[in-house]
Amino acid sequence: MSRNKPVVLIIDDDDSLRRVMEFTLHEAGHRVLTAASGEDGLAIFRSMEPAVVISDIQMPGISGYDVLKKIRAENTETLIVMITAFATVEQAVKAMKDGAFDYITKPFSKDELAMVVERALSFRGLKNENARLRQQLDDRNSFDHLIGISDAMQQVFSMVRRVAATDATVLIGGESGTGKELVARAIHNNSDRVDAPFVPINCAAIPRELLESELFGHRKGSFTGAVSDRIGKFEQADGGTLFLDEVGEMPLDLQPKLLRVLQGMEIEPVGSGQLRKVDVRVVAASNINLEQAIDEKRFREDLYYRLSVVPLSLPALRERKEDIPVLTRFFLNRYADQKLQMADEALAALRNYDWPGNVRELENAIEQMIIMRQGDLLGIEDLPDKINSHRSVPRSSAVVNLPADGYPLAELEKEAVVQALEYCGWNQTKAARFLRVPRHTLVYRMEKYELKKVNRN
């Protein structure tokens, strides 16, 4: 017997039954260990970590239920099958609620025993394989909270890895909601500066009269309201990374001061008159075309070239729609749990939408769907109205053209039901959701119009 085979541990105080089970599972090709008591079984469990434990519920000393609780407390991977008599089925059901994989009722056949063990081992194998594939997928599809399987995002991951190893100034371009700050944080987190501060500032969110003080600091009394000394973002980020978001919105008269800091890494707090040395890596971002802003005299060309030593452009979500399923799963896991699923037609609707707000809009949509959901399967009826209004339902070849002299309402209703059924693959539950009626209403209409699955071709 190969020692690489998973171990099945049998715990039962009935010697004859234990031997029969051992023989049966040996014959089925399993590696089997046995114990005559809960105490001995736990000792073997702790030394061997079996894949499956089969334990009788009723045993002297430590009961099978106690064995279950102790194993569950120590190991979440081992699957436990409880053996019960008819009189204790209720206990077995309770045991399953508390973490048992399955139970088998005495008297049972050899085939029943073999099947429950095979089912447990198959489940364990699938679980391990899913975990392995999920880890591979996570490794391949994400990088420091950035998610994507598309070629465009793989290129972004590669670029981030390369620039993180340097101190070069980076200019991140991309539409609002594409994840520019996430990229900036990824650069910082994968650099030698990771243990120093990452300091973000939104240049568009701060009034012009306060922005200089926010960036460079000020001295007490340097302007009205400056009641004490204050260090700016550059000093806060000393040794680390400063993220200048929406740098294209910086007032033109402040841009030369930023340029001087980038050239010499010296700041002059407002009202100080003295220069201070800083060691800061600058990452900037803009959702406007800075080259166009230069042409329009709204942004300095020399500052642009100083910021864009390494330009990095983020794709819009509509340009990488193959990432929508993995992003959707990521947000479902973040805001809900593994049980929540997205129906295929709802996912198709998400992929068909253009996402002007990019990943941020998708995240908000998923969160809204989770809050407003009607069950554990998110369907098209859970989609935000804005996305639903962009959906185009495929029409069948029998689109109704209304004649001038009128058309029976019943025929229109029948055609609507047929089209909904065809769109949902004749799945009555999905079609009822699509039509926003109870399922029994749809079934009644199908019976009324004698509707069965038909081929329109």
KEPA-341871 format. One record per atom (N, C-alpha, C): x, y, z. Coordinates in steps of 0.2 Angstrom, whole numbers, plus 2048, in hexadecimal, padded with zeros to 3 digits. Last residue first. Example, Ala and Ser with C-alpha at 12.3 -4.5 7.8 and 13.67 -1.06 7.14 Angstrom:
# KEPA-341871
8407F58238447FB8248408008278427E482783E7EA8278427F0827
***
This chain:
# KEPA-341871
74C88E75074F88E74974B88A74474588C75C74389275774689275074087F76474588176074388675B73987F77573887E76D73F88176A73287978373887B78073887A77972187E78472687978572C87C78271288578971988678771D88178970488878A70688178870D8827856FF89378F70189378870488D7866FD88E79C6F88917996F989179170A8897A070488479F6FF88779B7108957A071389079C70D88B79B70989C7AA70989E7A470B89979F70D8937B57068947B37058977AC71A8967B671888F7B471188F7B271A8A37BA71D8A17B371A89B7B17158A27C67118A67C17148A47BA71E89B7CD7178987CC71389B7C77288A47CE72989E7CA72289B7C87238B57CE7248AF7D17258A97CC72C8C07C37268BE7C57288B77C97368C67BB7358C97C172E8C77C373C8C17B07358C47AF7338C77B57478BB7B67488C07B17418C47B07418B27BF7458B87C27468BD7BC73C8A97B57388AD7BA73B8B37BD7488A57B07438A97AC73E8AC7B074E89E7BA7518A47B874C8A87B47448947BC7458987C174989F7BF74488D7AF73E8917B273F8967B774E88E7A274F88D7A97498917AC74F89079574A88C79774A88A79E75A89979375B89279275688D7957568A67957598A279B75A89B79A7518A97887578AC78A75A8A97907468A078874C89F7837528A378673E8A67927408A079374689E78E73C8B378C7408B37927428AC7937358AF78073C8B27807408B27867298AA78672E8A67827358A97827248B578D7268B079172B8AB78D7228BD7817268C07877298BA78B7188B677B71E8B77787248B977D70E8B77847108B07827178B177F70B8C478470D8C178A7118BB7887078C677670C8C977970F8C677F6FB8BE7777018BC7737078BF7756F38C57806F58BE7826FB8BC77D6F08D07786F58D177E6F78CA7806EF8D07676ED8CD76D6F28CE7736EF8DF75E6F38D975F6F18D67666EB8EB7516EB8E87576EE8E17586EB8F07446E48EE7466E58EB74D6F98F17416F58F77426EE8F67457038E474A6FF8E77446FB8ED7467128E475170B8E57527088E874C71D8D675071C8DD74D7148DE74E7278CD75B7208CF7597208D67567338C27567328C875972B8CB7567388B57547318B675372F8BD7577468B37567448B574F73C8B774E7488BB7667488B57627468B875B7558C776C74E8C576A74E8BF76575E8C977A75E8C67747578C477275E8D878375C8D178375B8CE77C76A8E17897668E07837648D978376D8EC79676D8E57947688E578E76D8F879C7718F87967718F17937658F77A77628FB7A17668FA79B76D8F07B07678ED7AD7658F07A77758FB7B47788F57B07738F17AC76C9027BB7709067B67739007B17678FA7C57628FC7BF7678FF7B97718ED7CA76F8F37CA76C8F67C476B8DC7CA76F8E17C776D8E87C97628D27CF7668D67D476A8DB7D175D8CC7C37588D17C775C8D57CD7678C47BF7668CB7BC7628CF7BF76D8BE7CF76B8BE7C976A8C47C57778B67DB7758BD7D87738BC7D17728AB7E67748AB7DF7728B27DD76D8AC7F37748AB7F27778AA7EB7618B97F17638B27F376A8B27F375E8C67EE7598C27F075A8BB7F37698D57F27678CE7EF7618CB7F276D8E17F67668E07F47648DA7F177B8DF7F97768E17FE76F8E07FC7808DA7ED7808D57F477B8D87F977E8E47E577B8DE7E477A8DA7EA7878EE7EB7808EF7EB77C8E97E97938E77E87918E87EF78A8EA7F07938E87DA7938E17DE7918E27E57948F67D878E8F27D678D8EB7D97A08F97DE79A8FC7E17948F87DF7A88F27D57A88F07DC7A28F37DF7A58F97C97A48F27CA7A38F07D17AA9067CC7A39057CB7A18FE7CC7B89027CD7B49057D37AD9047D27BB8FE7C17BB8F97C67B78FC7CC7B190A7B77B79057B87B69017BE7A89137B47AB9147BA7B090F7BC7A390D7A87A69147A87AA9167AE79F8FF7A47A39017AA7A69087A97988F979A79E8FC7987A28FF79E7918E879A7918EF79C7988F279B7948DB7987918DE7937918E67947978D67A579D8D679F79A8DA79978B8D67AB7918DA7AE7968DB7A87848CD7A47828D47A47888D87A678B8C17A778B8C37A07898CB7A07878C17B578E8C27B378F8C47AC77A8BE7B377C8C47B67838C67B577B8B17AD7788B77A97798BE7AC7818AA7B77848AB7B07818B17AD7808B07C777D8AD7C27808AE7BB78C8AF7D47898B47CF7868AF7C978A8AA7E578C8A97DE7898AE7DA7908A87F678C8AC7F178F8AB7EA7988A07FD79289D7FB78E8A17F67A38A88017A48A37FC79D8A07F979C8B88057A08B28067A08AD80079F8C980379A8C480579E8BE8087A98D28007A38D580379E8CF8057B38CA7FB7B48CF7FF7AE8D18037AD8C17F27B08BE7F87B28C47FD7A88CA7E97A38C67EC7A78C37F37B48CF7E47B08D47E87AB8D07EC7B98C47DE7BD8C77E37B98CB7E77B08C17D47B18BC7D97B48C07DF7B28CD7CC7AB8CC7CF7AC8C77D57BE8CB7C87BD8D17CC7B78D07D07BC8C07C07C08BF7C57C08C57CA7B38C57B67B18C07BA7B58BF7C07BA8D17B07B48D27B47B28CC7B87C58CE7A87C68CF7AF7C08CF7B37C08CF79B7C28C879E7C38C87A57C08DD7997BA8DA79B7BB8D379E7C98E87977CB8E17997C58DE79D7C38F37937C88F178E7CB8EA7917BB8F779D7B78F57967BD8F27927C48FC7A67C18F57A77BD8F27A17D290379F7CC9037A17C98FC7A27E39007A47DE8FF79F7D79007A37F090C7A97EB9077AB7E59067A680190F7A57FA9107A47F590A7A680E9177AB80B9117AC8039127AA81F91E7A881791E7A78149177A882C9237B182991C7AF82191D7AE82D9307B183392D7AF8319267AD82393A7B28229347AE8289317AC8279467B98229417BC82293A7B982F94C7B083294A7B782E9457BA82694F7A682B94A7A582F9487AB81D9587AD81B9527AA82094D7A98269627B082395E7B58209587B38279677A382D9657A682B9617AC81A96B79F81D96679C8239637A080D96F7AB8149707A881796A7A57FC9717A680196D7A980896E7A67F597A79E7F29787A57F79747A97F797C7917FA9817967F898079D7F29737887ED97878A7F097D78F7FD96B7877FB96F7817F69747837FC96579480196979280096D78C7F095E7927F09637977F69687967F49547897EF9597877EF95F78C7FC94E7927FF95178C7FB9567897F394979C7F894E79E7FB9517987E394579C7E99457977EE94A7987DE9407AC7DE9447A67E49437A27E19387B77DC9367B37DA93A7AD7F19357BE7EC93A7BB7E79367B77FD9347CB7F89317C77F49367C480E9307D18089347D08039317CB81992C7DD8159297D880F92E7D782992F7E48239327E282092E7DC83292C7F28319297EB82A92C7EA83C9367FC8369347FA8359327F384493E80784693880383F93580284994F80984494A80A84694480584F95E81185095880D84B95380E84996E81184A96881584A96281084C97F81184B97980E84D97381284398D81884998981884798281483899581883E99881584499481682B99381E83299182283899581F81F99681882199A81E82899882181D98581481B98C81381C99081982D97B81282697C81582498481583497680583597C80982E97D80C83E96780183896B80283997180684895E7F68489637FB8419667FB84B9567EA8489537F08499587F784E95C7DE85395C7E38519597EA8439597D584A95A7D384F9597D88389597DD8399537D98419537D78389677E18389617E683B95B7E383696D7D583C96E7D983D9697DE8299697D282E9677CE8359687D182196F7DC8229687DC8289667D882397C7D782697A7DE8269737DF81D97C7CB82497D7CB82797B7D280F97A7CF8139757CB81A9767CB8089847D480B9807D981097B7D580298B7CA80798E7CD80B98A7D27F89817C57FE9837C18049867C57F29757D17F297C7CE7F997E7CA7EF9657CC7F39697D07F39707CD7E995B7C47E49617C67E89667CB7F29527C17F09567BC7EC95C7BE7F29497CC7F794F7CC7F69547C67E99407D27E79457CE7EC94B7CE7F593C7E07EF93A7DB7EC9417D88049387E480093F7E27FB93D7DD80A9307F180692F7EB8029357E981A92D7F78159327F68119317F08229218008209237FA81A9287FB83092380C82B91F80882992180283992C81183B92581183692180D82B93681583293681483592F81581E93A81582093481182793381181E94581C81A93F81F81C93981B82494E81482794C81A82494681D81A94E80A82094C80882494A80E80F95481180F94D80E81594A80C81595E81E81195C81881295581681396382F81796082A81395E82481097283780D96C83581296982F80F97D84581397A84080F97483E7FF98684880598284A80997F8447F698D8417F698E8497FC98A84C7F19948347F798F8367F999183D7E799D8327E59968347EB9918367F09A68267EA9A682B7E899F82C8019A18267FB9A38237F59A382880B99F82F80D9A08288079A282480999B83C8089A283A80A9A483381498D83C80F99183F80F99883D81898782B81A98A83281498E83581397882281498082381698182A81496D81481496F81B81497681C81496880781A96A80981A96C81180696480480C9618018129628057FE96D80C7FD96680D80396280A80297980780497880E80397080F7FE9787FA8059797FB8079778027F09777FC7F39727F97FB9727FB7E99828017EB97D8067EF9788037E59897F57E898D7FB7EB9888007DE97F7EE7E59827EC7E89857F17D69727F77D69797F47DD97B7F37D79617F27D99667F77D996D7F47D49587E97CF9597EE7D195E7F37DE9577DF7D895A7DD7D395B7E37E89507E57E99577E47E395A7E17E89457F27E49477EC7E494E7EA7F593B7F87F19427F87EE9437F27FC92E8027F89307FC7F59387FD80A92780780692C80980292F80381191A80F80E91B80980992180A82091981A81991B81881791B81182A90A81A82991181B82291381882B8FD81582A8FE81D82990581E82D8FE8078268FB80A8258FD81183790280083490780482E90480883B8F97F783F8F97FD83C8FE80282B8F37F08318F77F08358F67F781E8EF7F18238EA7EE82A8EE7ED8178F97F68178F37FA81C8EE7F78189037EB81B9047F281C8FE7F68108FC7E18178FE7E081B8FF7E78048FB7E88088F57E680F8F77E48009097E98029057EF8068FF7ED7FE90B7DB80390F7DF80590B7E57F49037D97FA9027D58009057D97EA9097E07EC9027E27F39007DF7E99157DA7EC9157E17EE90E7E37E39117CE7E99147CE7ED9147D57D790A7CA7DB9077CF7E290A7CF7CD90F7C27D19097BF7D69067C47C691A7C67C49147C87C890E7C57C99257B87C79247BF7C491D7C07D591E7AC7CF9217AE7CE9217B57E79227AC7E191D7AC7DB9217AE7F99217B17F39247AD7ED91F7AD8059257BC8009207BA7FA9237B78169277BC81092B7BB80B9267B88239267C881E9227C38189277C28349287CA82E92B7CB8299277C683F91A7D083C91F7CB8359217CC8459117D88429177DC84091C7D68419007D58459067D484290C7D98398F57D78408F47D98448FA7D882D8F97D182D8F97D88358F97DB82E8F77C48308FE7C68308FE7CE82C8E97C38328EC7C08338F37C481F8E87C88258E47CB82B8E77C98188F07BF8188F17C681E8EE7CA8198E87B381C8EF7B481D8F17BB8128DD7B78198DC7B581C8E37B68058E27B98088DF7BE8108DE7BD8038E77AC8038EC7B18078E87B78028DB7A58078E07A38088E57A97F78D67AA7FD8D27AB8038D77AA7ED8DF7A57EF8DF7AC7F58DB7AE7EE8DB7987EF8E279A7F18E27A17EA8CE7987F18CF7967F28D67987E08CA7A67E18CC79F7E88CE79E7DD8C77B37E08C17AF7E28C47A87DE8D07C27DD8D07BB7E18CA7B87E08DC7CF7DD8D57CD7DC8D67C57EA8E17DD7E88E27D67E68DB7D37EF8DD7E97E88DF7E97E68E17E27FC8D77E47FB8DD7E97F48E07E97F58D17D77FC8D37D97FB8D97DE7ED8C37CF7ED8C97D37F58CA7D57EE8B87C77E98BD7C57E98C37CA7F78AF7CC7F88B17C57F48B77C37F48AD7D97FB8AF7D77FB8B27D07E68A97D77E88AF7DB7EF8B27D97E989D7D07E58A27CD7E68A97D07EF8967DA7F38977D37EF89D7D07E58957E37EB8997E57EF89A7DE7DC88E7DC7DA8957DE7E08997E07E28827DA7E18867D47DF88D7D67E387E7E87E987F7E47E88837DE7D587E7EB7DA8827EF7E08847EB7D18747E27CF87A7E27D38807E57D98697E87DA86B7E17D78727E07D38687F47DA86A7F47DC86C7ED7C68657F07C786B7F47CE86D7F47C78597E97C585F7E67C68657E97CC8517F47D08527EE7CE8587EA7C18517FC7C78547FF7CC8557F97B884B7F47B68517F67BD8557F87BE83E7F37BD8427ED7BC8497EF7BD83A8007C483B7FD7C383F7F77AF8398027B383E8067BA83F8037AC8307F87A98367F87AD83B7FC7B38257FD7B58277F77B282F7F67AB8238097B38258097B582880379F8208047A08268087A78288097A28147FD7A081A7F97A08207FD7A680B8077AB80D8027A98137FE79980A80E79F80C8117A580F80C79180480479080B80779680E80A7987F88027977FD7FC7968047FF7957F280E79C7F380C79C7F98067877F981678A7F48117917F68107827FC8277837FE8207877F981C7757FD83377A7F983077B7FC82977C80D83677D80683777680383677F81A82B77B81783077B81083078B82782A78882182778581D82C78D83882578C83382A78A82D82779A84682279484182079383C8267A284F8287A184F82079B84B81F79F8598367A085383379E85382C79C86683B7A28658387A385E83579086884279686A84579C86884278786283978686983A78C86C83D78A85583B78C85883578B86083578685384878D85384778F85684177885484677B85984A78385984977784883F77584E83C77885483F77B83F84A77F83F84477E84684077084185277784385577B84484F76683B84B76584284C76C84584F76A82E84A76A83284476A83984676982585476D82B85676E82F84F76181A85175F81D85676382485876981484676381884576081C84A77A81884A77481384A76E81784878881E84178281F84677E81984579782583E79481F83E78E82084379D83483579B83183B79782A83A7AC83982E7A583682C7A38328337B584882B7B38438307AC84082E7C484D8237BD84C8237BB8478277D18598277CE8528287C78528277D28678277D28638217D085C8217D286D8337CC86F82F7CC86B8297D78698437D886883C7D28698387D386C8507DA86B84F7DC86B8477C686C8517C98718557D18718527C286084B7C08668487C486C84B7C78578557CA85784E7C985E84A7BE85A85F7C585B8607C985B8597B18578597B385E85C7BA85F85D7B38498567B284E8517B48558537B58448637BA84385E7B98488597A88478687AE84A86B7B484A8667A183E86079F8458607A58498637A68328647A783485E7A683B85D7AC8348757A78328707A98348697B782D8807B683387C7B18308767AE8218887B48258897B282B8847A681687C7A88188837AE81D88379D81D86E7A38198717A481B87879382286179281F86879881B86A79882585579682A8597968288607A781F84D7A081E85079F8238547AF82783F7AF8268467A88248487BB8298347B58268347B482483C7C483682C7C38328337BC82F8337D083981F7C98378217C98348287DD83C81F7D984081B7D183F81D7E683D82F7E383A82A7DE83E8257F38408377EE8458347EB84282E7FB83983F7FB8378387F783C8347FB83E84C80183C84A80183B8427EE84184F7F38468507F984484D7E783584C7E683B8487EB8408497EC82D8577EE82B8507ED83184B7E68338617ED8338617EF83185A7D883285E7DB83885E7E383885E7D78248607D68278597D982E8597D982286D7DE81F8697DE8238627CD8298727D482B8747D982886F7C382186C7C482886A7CB82B86C7C98118677C681586C7C781C8697CF80985E7C98068627C680A8677D480D84E7D580E8557CE80B8587DD80A83E7D880A8437D980B84A7E180F82D7E380F8347DD80E8397E380C81C7DF80C8227E380B8297E381180C7E88108127E48118187D98088007DB80E8047E080C80A7D47FF7F77DA8027F67DC8087FA7CA7F77FB7C87FD7F67CE8017F47CF7EF8047CE7EC7FE7CC7F17F97CF7F980F7D67F680C7D57F38057C27FA8117C57FF80E7CC7FD80B7BF7ED8167BB7EF8107BF7F580D7C77EC8217C87E781B7C57EA8157C27F68297C97F68277CA7F28217B57F182B7B67F78277BD7F88257B87E58327B47E582C7B57EB8287BD7EB83E7C17E68397BE7E68327B37F28437B97F58417BD7F183C7AA7E78467A87EC8417AE7F083E7B17E18507AF7DD84A7AE7E28447B37EB85A7B97E78577B77E48507AD7FA85D7AA7F385B7B07F08577B280685F7B38018647B07FA8637BA80F8527B480C8547B680685A7C18188467C081884D7BA81584F7CB8188387C581583B7C58158437D382382D7D38208347CC81E8367DB82381E7D58228217D581F8287E882C8167E682881B7DF82881D7EC82D8057E983080B7E782B8107FC8267FF7F58267FF7F282980580982480180782B7FF7FF82B7FE80C81880480C81C80A80A82380880380B7FB8078117FB8068158018047FA800800800800804806800
***
